[in-house]
Amino acid sequence: MDADVVVIGAGAAGSSTAWHLAQRGRDVVLLERFARGHAWGSSHGATRIFRVAYRDPLYSRLATESIPMWRALERASG
């Protein structure tokens, strides 16, 4: 199998990265070590928290700007 990009880890960051790359027309393979719905990652469970308080203002800005993109992913994935 050929792909433009291989993303390792299908947690929140990896899944978002793969989704955005695919939306841009890239051929993406997303690899995950554990089964879907496992409890060993930082993104398991039914609730989420957005952390936007960081020492570096760049990270605070990026985190805040990412919230609408997470909401778009929620809508697209159901």
C-alpha positions in Angstrom: 0.0 0.0 0.0 1.3 3.5 -0.9 0.3 6.6 1.0 1.5 10.2 1.1 1.5 10.3 4.9 1.4 7.7 7.7 0.2 9.0 11.0 1.0 6.9 14.0 -1.5 7.1 16.9 -5.2 7.5 16.4 -5.8 9.5 19.5 -7.2 13.1 19.4 -4.1 14.7 17.8 -3.3 11.8 15.4 -7.0 11.5 14.3 -7.3 15.2 13.8 -4.0 15.3 11.8 -5.1 12.5 9.6 -8.5 14.0 9.0 -7.1 17.4 8.1 -4.6 15.9 5.7 -7.3 13.8 4.0 -9.5 16.9 3.7 -6.6 18.5 1.8 -6.4 15.6 -0.6 -3.5 13.7 0.9 -3.6 9.8 0.9 -3.3 9.0 4.6 -2.8 5.8 6.6 -3.7 6.1 10.3 -2.2 3.4 12.6 -3.3 2.7 16.1 -1.8 0.1 18.5 -5.0 -0.5 20.5 -8.6 -1.3 19.6 -11.2 1.4 19.1 -12.6 2.7 22.4 -9.7 1.5 24.5 -9.1 3.2 27.9 -5.3 3.6 27.7 -5.1 7.0 25.9 -5.6 10.5 27.1 -8.6 11.0 24.8 -10.8 8.2 26.1 -14.1 8.7 28.0 -17.3 10.6 27.3 -16.1 14.1 28.2 -13.4 16.5 27.0 -11.6 19.5 28.3 -9.9 22.3 26.3 -6.8 23.5 28.0 -6.0 27.0 26.9 -3.9 28.4 29.7 -0.2 28.0 28.9 2.9 29.8 29.8 3.7 30.6 26.2 0.9 32.7 24.6 1.4 31.0 21.3 0.1 27.8 22.7 -2.9 29.5 24.3 -3.7 31.1 20.9 -3.3 27.9 19.0 -5.5 26.0 21.5 -8.2 28.6 21.4 -8.1 28.6 17.6 -8.4 24.9 17.4 -11.8 24.7 19.2 -13.9 25.5 16.1 -11.9 22.8 14.2 -12.7 20.2 16.9 -16.4 21.2 16.7 -16.3 20.7 12.9 -14.7 17.3 13.4 -17.5 16.4 15.9 -20.1 17.3 13.3 -18.4 15.5 10.5 -17.9 12.3 12.5 -21.3 12.3 14.1 
